[in-house]
Amino acid sequence: MKLVFAGTPEPAVPSLRALLDSPRHQVVGVLTRPDAPAGRGRRLMRSPVGALADEAGIPVLTPARPSDPEFLDALRELAPDCVPVVAYGALVPRAALDIPSRGWVNLHFSLLPAWRGAAPVQAAIRHGDDVTGATTFRLEEGLDTGPTYGVVTETVGPADTAGALLGRLAQSGAGLLAATMDGIADGTLQARPQPADGVSHAPKVTVADARVDWSAPAVALDRLIRSVTPEPGAWATFRDERLGLGPVRPVRTGEVSLQPGELRAEKRRVLVGTATVPVELGEVRPVGKRAMPAPDWARGVRIEPGEVLG
């Protein structure tokens, strides 16, 4: 089939590579979000998907909105049979959905209908799911509501961060998307409606959502922090300044007793109280500095008895 691939961030790159390597399909164009400022110099940078398309010599479309008439005309001219989508980052209007004869097929990083929305991997970790996965489905105007083609599953490990889990799903999902394109081309794969039961939603995670509330149980804080690592990154406040937090480790029950947020600096570890058992801090990132092990940070700031993280 002739394909126009739609995607933007790094987790979409394995899927584009898989389709570029497929002998059965021809990627005739790539749709991605417009170049955006990045890095210390805030220079305009191509998205990871756009950069790979440039390397492959494939036309790149970067409309401000996929409803722009110029984009719709360009898509019609490319005349794709199908548009596979991975984390493109914008809602696709009906006028665009109707152009490819076999529709737009989205790779979503959850087991639909669970965790529809922008942050399914983060939601799976935060809510303590043991298993998640990826689903291919036919895109429609509703939010991740279209009929599904196939799934792959992935175990959520006890130490998984959102970044690590998404990295694995990006690889296994790429194979699923390529297989879905093959099945659609062969006519051997038919989309099936999603179940009416088990629907849940995963809205975009904000910086405010990533603030740690030490009055929560340790297990909930562990999940929250892992779910927002690396982006947007967990944080608390210390002496009225923001302190970035990497994954933590709950200590054994009865080992130490601290009030929620109360700090205890030991020679080889730094503990913080929660609603249940304390947690041991991993890496921390003070404002304007690089991430460092929590004991190194504690020695530098000289934590006083009774000081807390807010």
C-alpha positions as CSV (number, residue, x, y, z in Angstrom):
1,M,0.0,0.0,0.0
2,K,1.0,3.6,-0.4
3,L,1.3,5.1,3.0
4,V,1.6,8.6,4.6
5,F,3.0,8.1,8.1
6,A,1.8,10.6,10.8
7,G,3.8,10.9,14.0
8,T,6.0,13.3,15.9
9,P,8.0,12.2,19.0
10,E,10.8,9.6,19.5
11,P,8.4,6.7,20.4
12,A,6.9,7.0,16.9
13,V,10.3,6.5,15.2
14,P,10.4,2.6,15.5
15,S,7.1,2.4,13.7
16,L,8.2,4.6,10.8
17,R,11.4,2.6,10.5
18,A,9.5,-0.7,10.4
19,L,7.3,0.7,7.6
20,L,10.2,2.1,5.7
21,D,11.9,-1.4,5.9
22,S,8.7,-3.2,4.8
23,P,9.0,-4.6,1.2
24,R,5.2,-4.6,1.0
25,H,4.5,-0.9,1.5
26,Q,5.7,2.5,0.2
27,V,5.9,5.5,2.5
28,V,5.2,8.4,0.1
29,G,5.1,11.1,2.8
30,V,5.3,11.9,6.5
31,L,3.0,14.2,8.5
32,T,4.5,15.6,11.7
33,R,4.1,18.6,14.0
34,P,5.8,21.8,12.9
35,D,9.4,22.5,13.9
36,A,9.7,23.7,17.5
37,P,12.3,25.5,19.6
38,A,14.5,23.1,21.6
39,G,17.8,23.1,23.5
40,R,19.6,25.9,25.2
41,G,19.7,28.1,22.1
42,R,16.0,27.5,21.5
43,R,16.7,26.8,17.8
44,L,13.9,25.4,15.7
45,M,14.3,21.7,15.5
46,R,12.7,19.0,13.3
47,S,10.6,16.4,15.2
48,P,12.3,13.0,15.6
49,V,9.9,11.6,13.0
50,G,10.5,14.5,10.6
51,A,14.3,14.0,11.0
52,L,14.1,10.4,10.0
53,A,11.9,11.3,7.0
54,D,14.5,13.8,5.9
55,E,17.2,11.2,6.1
56,A,15.1,8.8,4.0
57,G,14.4,11.5,1.4
58,I,10.6,11.5,2.0
59,P,8.4,14.6,1.7
60,V,7.5,16.0,5.1
61,L,4.2,17.8,5.8
62,T,4.1,20.1,8.8
63,P,0.8,22.0,8.8
64,A,-0.1,24.1,11.8
65,R,-3.4,22.3,11.8
66,P,-4.4,19.2,9.8
67,S,-7.6,21.0,8.8
68,D,-5.5,23.5,6.7
69,P,-6.7,23.5,3.1
70,E,-3.1,23.4,1.8
71,F,-2.4,20.3,3.8
72,L,-5.6,18.6,2.6
73,D,-4.7,19.3,-1.0
74,A,-1.2,18.0,-0.4
75,L,-2.5,14.8,1.1
76,R,-4.9,14.3,-1.8
77,E,-2.1,14.7,-4.2
78,L,0.0,12.0,-2.4
79,A,-3.1,9.7,-2.6
80,P,-2.2,7.3,0.2
81,D,-4.2,4.1,0.6
82,C,-3.8,4.4,4.4
83,V,-2.3,6.8,7.0
84,P,-0.7,4.9,9.9
85,V,-0.5,7.2,13.0
86,V,1.7,7.1,16.1
87,A,1.5,10.0,18.6
88,Y,1.0,12.6,15.9
89,G,-0.2,15.2,18.5
90,A,-3.2,16.8,16.9
91,L,-6.9,15.9,16.3
92,V,-7.5,14.9,12.8
93,P,-10.7,16.3,11.2
94,R,-13.2,14.4,9.1
95,A,-12.0,16.1,5.9
96,A,-8.6,14.5,6.4
97,L,-9.9,11.2,7.7
98,D,-11.9,10.7,4.5
99,I,-9.0,11.0,2.1
100,P,-7.2,7.7,2.3
101,S,-9.3,4.8,0.9
102,R,-8.5,2.6,3.9
103,G,-8.6,5.2,6.6
104,W,-6.2,6.3,9.3
105,V,-4.9,3.5,11.6
106,N,-3.6,4.6,15.0
107,L,-1.1,2.7,17.2
108,H,-2.2,3.6,20.8
109,F,-0.1,2.5,23.8
110,S,-2.8,0.8,25.9
111,L,-5.2,-2.1,25.7
112,L,-8.2,-0.3,24.5
113,P,-10.8,0.6,25.7
114,A,-8.6,1.1,28.8
115,W,-6.7,4.4,29.0
116,R,-8.0,6.3,26.1
117,G,-6.3,9.7,25.8
118,A,-2.9,11.4,25.7
119,A,-1.0,9.6,28.6
120,P,-1.9,5.9,28.6
121,V,1.5,4.7,29.7
122,Q,1.7,7.1,32.6
123,A,-1.8,6.1,33.7
124,A,-1.1,2.4,33.6
125,I,1.9,2.9,36.0
126,R,0.2,5.3,38.3
127,H,-2.8,3.0,38.8
128,G,-0.7,0.0,39.4
129,D,-1.6,-2.1,36.3
130,D,0.2,-5.4,36.1
131,V,-0.2,-5.6,32.3
132,T,-0.6,-3.0,29.6
133,G,0.1,-3.1,25.8
134,A,-0.6,-1.4,22.5
135,T,-3.6,-1.5,20.2
136,T,-4.1,-0.7,16.5
137,F,-7.4,0.8,15.6
138,R,-9.2,2.8,12.9
139,L,-9.1,6.4,13.7
140,E,-12.4,8.3,13.9
141,E,-13.5,11.6,15.3
142,G,-14.1,10.3,18.8
143,L,-11.2,10.1,21.3
144,D,-9.6,6.6,20.7
145,T,-13.0,5.1,20.2
146,G,-12.5,3.4,16.8
147,P,-12.7,-0.3,16.0
148,T,-9.6,-2.3,16.7
149,Y,-7.4,-4.5,14.5
150,G,-4.9,-6.1,16.9
151,V,-3.0,-5.9,20.3
152,V,0.3,-6.7,21.9
153,T,0.7,-7.0,25.6
154,E,3.5,-5.9,27.9
155,T,4.1,-6.7,31.6
156,V,4.6,-3.6,33.8
157,G,7.6,-4.2,36.0
158,P,7.8,-3.0,39.6
159,A,10.6,-0.5,38.8
160,D,9.3,0.6,35.4
161,T,9.3,4.3,34.6
162,A,7.1,5.7,31.9
163,G,10.1,6.2,29.7
164,A,11.3,2.6,30.0
165,L,7.8,1.1,29.5
166,L,7.1,3.4,26.6
167,G,10.4,2.4,25.0
168,R,9.5,-1.3,25.0
169,L,6.0,-0.6,23.7
170,A,7.4,1.6,20.9
171,Q,9.4,-1.4,19.7
172,S,6.7,-4.1,20.0
173,G,4.0,-1.7,18.8
174,A,6.1,-1.1,15.6
175,G,5.8,-4.7,14.7
176,L,2.1,-4.7,15.5
177,L,1.5,-1.7,13.2
178,A,3.5,-3.2,10.4
179,A,1.5,-6.5,10.7
180,T,-1.7,-4.5,10.8
181,M,-0.8,-2.8,7.5
182,D,-0.1,-6.2,6.0
183,G,-3.4,-7.6,7.1
184,I,-5.3,-4.6,5.8
185,A,-3.5,-4.8,2.4
186,D,-4.3,-8.6,2.2
187,G,-7.9,-8.1,3.3
188,T,-7.4,-10.7,6.0
189,L,-7.8,-8.3,8.9
190,Q,-11.1,-6.7,9.9
191,A,-11.6,-4.1,12.6
192,R,-13.9,-5.0,15.5
193,P,-15.8,-2.6,17.7
194,Q,-14.3,-1.8,21.1
195,P,-16.0,-3.4,24.1
196,A,-18.5,-1.1,25.9
197,D,-17.1,-2.1,29.3
198,G,-13.7,-1.2,30.8
199,V,-13.4,2.3,29.3
200,S,-11.0,4.5,31.2
201,H,-9.3,7.8,30.3
202,A,-5.8,9.1,30.6
203,P,-5.6,12.9,30.1
204,K,-2.3,14.7,29.5
205,V,-0.1,14.9,32.6
206,T,0.8,18.4,33.7
207,V,3.6,19.7,35.7
208,A,1.1,20.4,38.5
209,D,0.1,16.7,38.4
210,A,3.7,15.7,39.0
211,R,4.0,17.4,42.3
212,V,4.5,14.9,45.1
213,D,2.0,15.0,48.1
214,W,3.8,13.3,50.9
215,S,0.6,12.6,52.8
216,A,-0.1,9.8,50.3
217,P,0.9,6.2,50.9
218,A,4.4,5.2,49.9
219,V,3.2,2.8,47.2
220,A,1.1,5.5,45.6
221,L,4.1,7.9,45.6
222,D,6.4,5.3,44.1
223,R,3.9,4.8,41.2
224,L,3.3,8.5,40.7
225,I,7.0,9.3,40.5
226,R,7.8,6.5,38.1
227,S,4.8,7.5,36.0
228,V,6.1,11.0,35.4
229,T,9.7,9.9,34.8
230,P,11.3,11.4,32.6
231,E,8.5,13.8,31.6
232,P,7.3,16.0,33.1
233,G,9.3,14.9,36.1
234,A,8.2,14.6,39.7
235,W,9.0,17.4,42.1
236,A,8.6,18.8,45.6
237,T,9.8,21.9,47.3
238,F,12.7,22.3,49.7
239,R,13.4,25.7,51.4
240,D,10.9,27.3,49.0
241,E,12.7,26.1,45.9
242,R,11.7,23.3,43.5
243,L,13.5,20.0,43.8
244,G,13.2,17.5,41.0
245,L,12.8,13.9,42.1
246,G,13.8,10.6,40.4
247,P,12.2,7.2,41.4
248,V,12.1,6.4,45.1
249,R,12.2,3.1,47.0
250,P,9.8,2.4,50.0
251,V,11.6,1.1,53.0
252,R,10.6,-1.9,55.1
253,T,7.7,-1.6,57.5
254,G,8.8,-0.6,61.0
255,E,12.4,0.3,59.9
256,V,12.0,4.0,60.4
257,S,9.1,6.3,61.5
258,L,8.8,9.8,60.0
259,Q,6.0,12.3,59.5
260,P,4.8,12.9,56.0
261,G,7.4,15.0,54.2
262,E,9.9,14.9,57.1
263,L,13.5,14.4,55.9
264,R,16.1,12.2,57.5
265,A,19.7,12.3,56.1
266,E,21.8,9.2,56.8
267,K,25.3,8.5,55.6
268,R,24.3,6.4,52.6
269,R,20.6,7.4,52.1
270,V,18.0,10.1,52.5
271,L,14.5,9.2,53.7
272,V,11.3,11.1,53.5
273,G,8.1,10.3,55.5
274,T,4.8,9.4,53.8
275,A,1.4,8.4,55.1
276,T,2.8,4.8,55.5
277,V,6.4,3.8,55.4
278,P,9.2,6.3,54.5
279,V,10.7,6.3,51.0
280,E,14.4,6.4,50.1
281,L,15.2,9.2,47.6
282,G,17.1,8.2,44.5
283,E,18.4,11.1,42.3
284,V,17.4,14.7,42.9
285,R,17.7,17.7,40.8
286,P,18.1,21.1,42.5
287,V,17.1,24.2,40.5
288,G,19.8,25.1,37.9
289,K,21.9,22.0,38.7
290,R,22.3,18.5,37.3
291,A,20.7,15.4,38.8
292,M,22.7,13.9,41.7
293,P,22.4,11.1,44.2
294,A,20.3,12.2,47.2
295,P,23.1,11.7,49.8
296,D,25.4,14.0,47.8
297,W,22.6,16.6,47.7
298,A,21.9,16.2,51.4
299,R,25.6,16.7,52.4
300,G,25.7,19.9,50.3
301,V,22.5,21.5,51.8
302,R,23.1,20.2,55.4
303,I,19.6,19.1,56.2
304,E,18.6,20.2,59.7
305,P,16.5,18.0,62.1
306,G,12.8,18.5,61.4
307,E,13.2,19.9,57.9
308,V,10.6,18.8,55.3
309,L,9.9,18.4,51.6
310,G,6.8,20.3,50.6
